[in-house]
Amino acid sequence: MTTDLKKKDWIENACAGNLCSEHGKCAIHPYDNTPYCKCQSGYTGKYCDILVTNCTESPNVTGVHIIWPNDGSGQLPVYCDQTSDGGGWIMVFKVVSKASPVYVAKMWTSSARHSEDVNAALDTTSTYVGHYKNGLVLSSNWTKFNPKEVRVALYKNNVEVHYLKFIADKDHVEWFRPKNLISSSWKDLSKDTHPMKKFAVKPNDNLSQRSFEISKDYDGCSGDLGWLLITTKENNPCDFEKYYNLSIIYSNQETVSFYGQLEKNDFADVFAVFIR
């Protein structure tokens, strides 16, 4: 007990005159015994008086963090990926294959948010059976936040299986174009890949309601050749779209494959979009 009291007195003395804001608490560095301000989630800076506006400023630990986006909407709990490609990625959108089927492209472009305040949705698993979309996806907020890069990731059994990285166009839809593609885990997919039949969040196709499609060629359903496709059982014509109510289909090869050749394709559990 005496030792604990002496330690408490020593910490109080070391922190005397410390200028931590109301959002921080004085603590002692164990390696050099100097005082510092330990900040509440959502705050940073020497005195914990600066709002965290993105995951780049958040603690370097993958998980849920509080940020204060510059869109004026107030604090927002988000999932930060601090591991992939240098970290700093905010998850803004997640499609879960087990969730109720929707026209995913319409969900992305609409003014609606999904499970923004549900902490259980803030990861890259399909444990929470529901889609996720926060306010940063909305057109006006996207412009205000002004992301520089976008990362799309596919997950199967809680493991990332493929990714795409883009330059973030100021438009919340136009970034998903070949010209903005920086890198991809598919070796034959780049901004210079030709021909490219479809590469769009919402492909212009009167026969279907596909979303986030990257296809190389169409030659009837058996000849549909591509890398990525989100589709539903209803309102879409091909047999390979009928296996599940909502399908996130991807080539499980290092290159493009025919969607109908199931041994060369797979169904992802999660499709997620990150920005930084």
Stockholm file with secondary structure:
# STOCKHOLM 1.0

chainA/1-276         MTTDLKKKDWIENACAGNLCSEHGKCAIHPYDNTPYCKCQSGYTGKYCDILVTNCTESPNVTGVHIIWPNDGSGQLPVYCDQTSDGGGWIMVFKVVSKASPVYVAKMWTSSARHSEDVNAALDTTSTYVGHYKNGLVLSSNWTKFNPKEVRVALYKNNVEVHYLKFIADKDHVEWFRPKNLISSSWKDLSKDTHPMKKFAVKPNDNLSQRSFEISKDYDGCSGDLGWLLITTKENNPCDFEKYYNLSIIYSNQETVSFYGQLEKNDFADVFAVFIR
#=GR chainA/1-276 SS CHHHHHHHHHHHHHTTTCCCCTTEEEEECTTTCCEEEEECTTEESTTSCEECCSGGGSCSSSEEEEECCTTSSCCEEEEEECSGGGSCEEEEEEEETTSCCCCHHHHHHSSCCBSTTCGGGCSSSSSSCSCEECGGGSHHHHHHHCCSEEEEEEEETTEEEEEEEEECCSSTTTTSSGGGEEEESSTTCSTTCCCCSEEESSCCCTTCCCEEEEEEECSSGGGCEEEEEEEESTTCCCGGGSSSSEEEEEECSSSCEETTCGGGEEECSEEEEEEC
#=GC SS_cons         CHHHHHHHHHHHHHTTTCCCCTTEEEEECTTTCCEEEEECTTEESTTSCEECCSGGGSCSSSEEEEECCTTSSCCEEEEEECSGGGSCEEEEEEEETTSCCCCHHHHHHSSCCBSTTCGGGCSSSSSSCSCEECGGGSHHHHHHHCCSEEEEEEEETTEEEEEEEEECCSSTTTTSSGGGEEEESSTTCSTTCCCCSEEESSCCCTTCCCEEEEEEECSSGGGCEEEEEEEESTTCCCGGGSSSSEEEEEECSSSCEETTCGGGEEECSEEEEEEC
//
